[in-house]
Amino acid sequence: MAVYIQRMEAIAMHEEYLEELAQELREEDDGGGGEGDDEWDKYFEEEEEAEEPDYEPDVEVREVVAARLELFGIRGPVAAENTWAEEPAPPEVADQGSCFYPVPEILIAATPTTASVTLNNLARQNGASDLRSSLNLYLWRNSATVTSRSVLGPEEKVMTWSRVRLLHSPPPFKPSEGPHVDVVRAQPKKLDRFERLSRPARYDVVLIPDGNSTAHSINRYRPARVRTIFKLLKKLEHLCQEPLVFVDLFNVPSRSRPRPEGLHTTTRTFSGGTRTCAVVPLTDLRMTVHLAPRYSTFRPKFPLTNYSDVLQLCATFHVNIFATYFLFELFRHWRQDGAT
């Protein structure tokens, strides 16, 4: 852990150095521009303005997050039941107190990123080919009024969000760390007016309950990659009123931690040779997680680039507990930080 902190400090120092170097170069270039520069500035400003609508609905959420964080700062550590569930520890460590599990407050913008899009178009844009069949299966299982697995057609419309936030109150096992906010993104790639890639796709990975209430720590969850965050339109709210998430599923992380990394591993879930996907309630999202490819077993057929989707190409992944300090402390609390 000490080496990890040293590396993070070195990265921060190098970042400051690069910023100072860039500032010096900008100062040297001051006054050297011409009319051509003004034209380019105007062009880039137009490009930025065209992208702004994607993020405007998120402003109100950021304000709510700021208010909630300020409230935490005024009141100090909050009760465990705020965004943490307390349960007995596993038998092997029962003498070390209770275990806590995240049940975050989910913040979503009142205004969707896209007010109306067909299931067919949404599936194509977000790489969610099984969206409609998974949604129909979810409604068939959870709505008493649905008697068919094909209640929604491909031209049925939904509203979508490009991101949500998961707000975690200060953890009861280490309240001095303060609150933590996870941002979950489901953003398809964006092309500019010349059909060039201006923003790569961003589909974050989260932990969702596996349904095994007897499991402990990380083994009660499974990683899931969020492809789209959506909600049925008002005319269909009698089928389902809550926001939903379409995810690509991964298997429950391994109980053992293979050496030398000492990290839990997971693999993509398949059924009959087909990638397993599902629609789950937005409230099932517990926290974000980083999956690092296990390169020792990775044999790509083609050279990797900056835009290669390794989550689709690689077969086995490490659950990277060092992605954030918040995640590392949670695994330490679960006694799964590799120290034992």
C-alpha positions as CSV (number, residue, x, y, z in Angstrom):
1,M,0.0,0.0,0.0
2,A,2.9,2.3,0.8
3,V,4.3,1.8,-2.7
4,Y,0.9,2.6,-4.2
5,I,0.6,5.9,-2.3
6,Q,4.2,6.8,-3.4
7,R,3.3,6.2,-7.0
8,M,0.1,8.3,-6.7
9,E,2.1,11.2,-5.2
10,A,4.7,10.9,-8.0
11,I,1.9,11.0,-10.6
12,A,0.5,14.1,-8.9
13,M,3.9,15.9,-8.9
14,H,4.5,15.0,-12.5
15,E,1.0,16.4,-13.4
16,E,1.8,19.7,-11.7
17,Y,5.1,19.8,-13.7
18,L,3.4,19.3,-17.0
19,E,0.8,22.0,-16.1
20,E,3.6,24.5,-15.4
21,L,5.4,23.6,-18.6
22,A,2.2,24.1,-20.6
23,Q,1.6,27.4,-18.9
24,E,5.1,28.6,-19.9
25,L,4.4,27.6,-23.5
26,R,1.1,29.4,-23.6
27,E,2.8,32.6,-22.3
28,E,5.5,32.4,-25.0
29,D,2.8,32.1,-27.7
30,D,0.7,35.0,-26.4
31,G,0.4,37.7,-29.2
32,G,1.6,35.4,-31.9
33,G,-1.9,34.5,-33.3
34,G,-3.6,35.9,-36.3
35,E,-7.0,36.0,-37.9
36,G,-6.6,32.3,-38.7
37,D,-6.4,31.5,-35.0
38,D,-9.6,33.4,-34.4
39,E,-11.4,31.3,-37.0
40,W,-10.2,28.1,-35.3
41,D,-11.2,29.4,-31.9
42,K,-14.7,30.1,-33.2
43,Y,-14.9,26.6,-34.7
44,F,-13.9,24.9,-31.5
45,E,-16.3,27.0,-29.5
46,E,-19.2,25.9,-31.8
47,E,-18.1,22.3,-31.4
48,E,-18.2,22.6,-27.5
49,E,-21.5,24.4,-27.6
50,A,-23.0,21.6,-29.7
51,E,-21.9,19.1,-27.0
52,E,-23.3,21.0,-24.0
53,P,-26.9,19.7,-24.1
54,D,-25.6,16.2,-23.1
55,Y,-24.5,17.6,-19.8
56,E,-26.9,20.3,-18.9
57,P,-29.5,18.0,-17.2
58,D,-26.7,16.8,-15.0
59,V,-26.1,20.2,-13.4
60,E,-29.0,19.9,-11.0
61,V,-27.6,16.5,-9.8
62,R,-24.2,18.1,-9.1
63,E,-26.0,20.7,-7.0
64,V,-27.8,18.0,-5.0
65,V,-24.5,16.2,-4.5
66,A,-22.8,19.3,-3.3
67,A,-25.7,20.0,-0.9
68,R,-25.6,16.4,0.5
69,L,-21.8,16.5,0.9
70,E,-22.1,19.8,2.7
71,L,-24.7,18.3,5.0
72,F,-22.4,15.4,5.8
73,G,-19.7,17.9,6.7
74,I,-21.9,19.8,9.1
75,R,-23.4,16.8,10.8
76,G,-20.3,14.6,10.7
77,P,-20.5,10.8,10.4
78,V,-24.0,9.6,9.8
79,A,-25.8,6.6,11.1
80,A,-24.9,3.3,9.4
81,E,-28.4,2.8,8.1
82,N,-28.1,5.9,5.9
83,T,-26.4,4.2,3.0
84,W,-24.9,1.2,4.7
85,A,-26.5,-2.1,5.7
86,E,-25.1,-3.9,8.8
87,E,-25.0,-7.6,8.9
88,P,-23.2,-10.3,11.0
89,A,-19.7,-11.0,10.0
90,P,-18.7,-14.4,8.5
91,P,-18.2,-17.2,11.1
92,E,-14.4,-17.2,10.6
93,V,-14.2,-13.6,11.7
94,A,-17.3,-13.3,13.9
95,D,-15.3,-12.0,16.8
96,Q,-14.3,-8.9,14.8
97,G,-17.6,-7.1,14.7
98,S,-20.3,-6.6,12.1
99,C,-19.8,-6.2,8.3
100,F,-21.2,-3.3,6.4
101,Y,-22.5,-3.3,2.8
102,P,-23.2,-0.3,0.5
103,V,-26.8,0.7,-0.2
104,P,-26.1,4.1,-1.8
105,E,-28.4,7.0,-2.4
106,I,-29.0,7.2,-6.1
107,L,-29.1,10.6,-7.7
108,I,-30.5,10.9,-11.2
109,A,-31.4,14.1,-13.1
110,A,-35.1,15.0,-13.3
111,T,-34.6,15.8,-17.0
112,P,-33.4,12.8,-19.1
113,T,-30.5,13.1,-21.6
114,T,-32.8,11.8,-24.3
115,A,-36.5,12.4,-23.9
116,S,-37.6,9.8,-26.4
117,V,-35.8,7.0,-28.3
118,T,-37.1,3.7,-29.7
119,L,-35.8,0.5,-28.2
120,N,-34.5,-0.5,-31.6
121,N,-32.4,2.7,-32.0
122,L,-31.2,2.6,-28.4
123,A,-30.0,-1.0,-28.7
124,R,-28.1,-0.1,-31.9
125,Q,-26.5,3.0,-30.4
126,N,-25.4,1.4,-27.1
127,G,-24.5,-2.0,-28.3
128,A,-27.4,-3.6,-26.4
129,S,-28.7,-6.1,-28.9
130,D,-30.7,-8.0,-26.3
131,L,-32.3,-4.9,-24.7
132,R,-35.9,-5.5,-25.8
133,S,-36.0,-9.2,-25.0
134,S,-34.4,-8.6,-21.6
135,L,-36.8,-5.8,-20.9
136,N,-39.8,-7.9,-21.8
137,L,-38.6,-10.7,-19.6
138,Y,-38.1,-8.3,-16.7
139,L,-41.6,-6.9,-17.1
140,W,-43.1,-10.5,-17.4
141,R,-41.4,-11.5,-14.1
142,N,-42.1,-8.3,-12.1
143,S,-45.4,-6.9,-13.4
144,A,-48.7,-8.6,-12.6
145,T,-50.4,-7.0,-15.6
146,V,-47.9,-8.5,-18.1
147,T,-48.9,-11.9,-19.4
148,S,-46.7,-12.0,-22.5
149,R,-42.9,-11.9,-23.0
150,S,-43.3,-9.7,-26.1
151,V,-45.4,-6.9,-24.6
152,L,-43.1,-4.1,-26.0
153,G,-42.2,-3.9,-29.7
154,P,-39.0,-2.6,-31.2
155,E,-40.5,0.8,-32.0
156,E,-41.7,1.4,-28.4
157,K,-40.0,4.5,-26.9
158,V,-38.2,5.1,-23.6
159,M,-36.3,8.0,-22.0
160,T,-32.6,7.6,-21.2
161,W,-29.9,9.1,-19.0
162,S,-26.2,9.3,-19.8
163,R,-25.1,9.0,-16.1
164,V,-26.2,8.7,-12.5
165,R,-24.4,9.2,-9.2
166,L,-24.2,6.9,-6.3
167,L,-23.7,8.7,-3.0
168,H,-22.1,6.8,-0.1
169,S,-22.3,8.3,3.4
170,P,-19.1,8.1,5.5
171,P,-18.5,4.4,6.1
172,P,-19.2,3.3,9.7
173,F,-16.0,1.3,9.8
174,K,-13.9,4.4,9.0
175,P,-16.0,7.5,9.3
176,S,-13.0,9.8,9.1
177,E,-12.8,9.1,5.4
178,G,-16.0,11.1,4.7
179,P,-18.6,10.5,2.0
180,H,-17.8,9.1,-1.5
181,V,-19.5,9.7,-4.8
182,D,-19.5,7.1,-7.7
183,V,-20.3,8.3,-11.2
184,V,-21.9,5.6,-13.4
185,R,-21.8,6.5,-17.2
186,A,-23.7,4.9,-20.1
187,Q,-22.6,7.0,-23.0
188,P,-22.3,5.7,-26.6
189,K,-19.5,6.9,-28.9
190,K,-20.0,10.4,-30.4
191,L,-18.9,11.4,-33.9
192,D,-18.3,15.0,-35.1
193,R,-19.7,16.6,-38.3
194,F,-16.9,14.8,-40.3
195,E,-17.8,11.4,-38.9
196,R,-14.6,11.3,-36.8
197,L,-14.6,9.9,-33.3
198,S,-14.9,12.9,-30.9
199,R,-15.7,10.8,-27.8
200,P,-15.2,7.1,-27.2
201,A,-18.0,5.0,-25.7
202,R,-18.1,4.9,-21.9
203,Y,-19.9,2.1,-20.2
204,D,-18.9,1.8,-16.6
205,V,-18.8,-1.4,-14.5
206,V,-20.8,-1.7,-11.2
207,L,-21.5,-4.3,-8.6
208,I,-25.0,-5.6,-8.3
209,P,-26.5,-8.2,-5.9
210,D,-26.1,-11.7,-7.0
211,G,-29.2,-12.9,-5.1
212,N,-27.2,-15.1,-2.7
213,S,-28.0,-13.6,0.6
214,T,-25.8,-16.2,2.5
215,A,-22.6,-15.1,0.7
216,H,-20.3,-12.6,2.3
217,S,-18.3,-9.6,1.1
218,I,-17.5,-9.5,-2.6
219,N,-19.0,-12.9,-3.3
220,R,-22.5,-11.6,-2.7
221,Y,-22.1,-9.4,-5.8
222,R,-21.4,-9.8,-9.4
223,P,-19.9,-7.2,-11.8
224,A,-22.2,-5.8,-14.4
225,R,-21.4,-3.4,-17.3
226,V,-24.0,-0.7,-17.6
227,R,-25.1,-0.3,-21.3
228,T,-28.0,2.1,-20.9
229,I,-30.0,3.8,-18.1
230,F,-33.6,4.3,-19.1
231,K,-37.3,4.5,-18.0
232,L,-40.6,3.8,-19.7
233,L,-42.6,6.7,-20.9
234,K,-45.5,8.0,-18.8
235,K,-48.1,6.0,-20.9
236,L,-46.4,2.8,-19.9
237,E,-45.8,3.5,-16.2
238,H,-48.5,1.0,-15.3
239,L,-46.0,-1.6,-16.4
240,C,-43.0,-0.2,-14.4
241,Q,-42.5,3.2,-12.8
242,E,-38.9,2.9,-11.7
243,P,-35.7,3.6,-13.7
244,L,-34.1,0.5,-15.1
245,V,-30.6,-0.4,-16.3
246,F,-29.5,-2.8,-19.0
247,V,-26.3,-4.6,-18.2
248,D,-23.8,-7.1,-19.5
249,L,-23.2,-9.7,-16.7
250,F,-20.0,-11.1,-15.3
251,N,-19.7,-14.1,-13.0
252,V,-19.4,-13.8,-9.3
253,P,-15.7,-13.1,-8.4
254,S,-13.6,-16.1,-7.3
255,R,-13.3,-16.9,-3.7
256,S,-9.6,-17.5,-4.0
257,R,-7.0,-14.8,-4.9
258,P,-4.5,-16.3,-7.4
259,R,-0.9,-15.3,-6.9
260,P,1.1,-13.3,-7.6
261,E,-1.5,-10.5,-7.9
262,G,-3.6,-11.7,-4.9
263,L,-6.8,-10.3,-6.5
264,H,-10.1,-11.9,-7.1
265,T,-10.9,-12.8,-10.7
266,T,-14.0,-12.8,-12.7
267,T,-15.1,-13.8,-16.3
268,R,-17.8,-12.7,-18.7
269,T,-21.0,-14.6,-18.3
270,F,-22.2,-16.7,-21.3
271,S,-25.3,-18.9,-21.8
272,G,-25.2,-21.3,-24.8
273,G,-22.3,-19.4,-26.3
274,T,-24.3,-16.1,-26.1
275,R,-23.3,-13.1,-23.9
276,T,-25.6,-13.0,-20.9
277,C,-27.4,-9.7,-20.3
278,A,-30.2,-8.5,-18.0
279,V,-32.5,-5.6,-17.1
280,V,-32.3,-4.7,-13.4
281,P,-33.7,-1.9,-11.3
282,L,-31.5,1.2,-11.0
283,T,-31.6,0.7,-7.2
284,D,-29.6,-2.6,-7.6
285,L,-26.5,-0.6,-8.3
286,R,-24.2,-0.7,-5.3
287,M,-20.9,0.9,-6.4
288,T,-18.5,1.2,-9.3
289,V,-15.7,-1.2,-9.7
290,H,-12.6,-1.5,-12.0
291,L,-12.0,-4.7,-13.9
292,A,-8.3,-5.0,-15.0
293,P,-7.6,-7.6,-17.8
294,R,-5.6,-10.6,-16.8
295,Y,-3.0,-10.1,-19.5
296,S,-1.1,-13.3,-18.6
297,T,-4.0,-15.2,-20.2
298,F,-5.0,-12.6,-22.8
299,R,-4.2,-13.5,-26.4
300,P,-5.8,-10.9,-28.7
301,K,-6.3,-11.7,-32.3
302,F,-5.5,-8.2,-33.4
303,P,-3.2,-5.4,-32.1
304,L,-4.8,-3.3,-29.3
305,T,-5.3,0.4,-29.8
306,N,-6.4,3.3,-27.5
307,Y,-10.0,2.5,-28.4
308,S,-10.0,-1.3,-28.1
309,D,-12.8,-2.5,-25.8
310,V,-10.9,-4.9,-23.6
311,L,-14.0,-5.7,-21.6
312,Q,-15.3,-7.3,-24.8
313,L,-12.1,-8.9,-25.9
314,C,-10.5,-10.3,-22.7
315,A,-11.8,-13.4,-21.0
316,T,-10.6,-13.1,-17.4
317,F,-10.3,-10.0,-15.3
318,H,-8.9,-8.9,-11.9
319,V,-11.2,-7.0,-9.5
320,N,-8.9,-4.0,-9.0
321,I,-9.3,-3.1,-5.3
322,F,-6.7,-0.3,-5.7
323,A,-8.8,1.7,-8.2
324,T,-9.9,4.0,-5.4
325,Y,-9.0,4.4,-1.7
326,F,-12.7,4.0,-0.9
327,L,-12.8,0.6,-2.6
328,F,-9.6,-0.5,-0.9
329,E,-10.8,0.5,2.5
330,L,-14.1,-1.5,1.9
331,F,-12.1,-4.6,1.0
332,R,-9.9,-4.2,4.1
333,H,-13.1,-4.0,6.1
334,W,-14.3,-7.2,4.4
335,R,-10.8,-8.8,5.1
336,Q,-10.3,-9.3,1.4
337,D,-7.4,-6.8,0.7
338,G,-4.9,-9.7,0.2
339,A,-3.3,-9.1,3.5
340,T,-4.6,-12.3,5.0
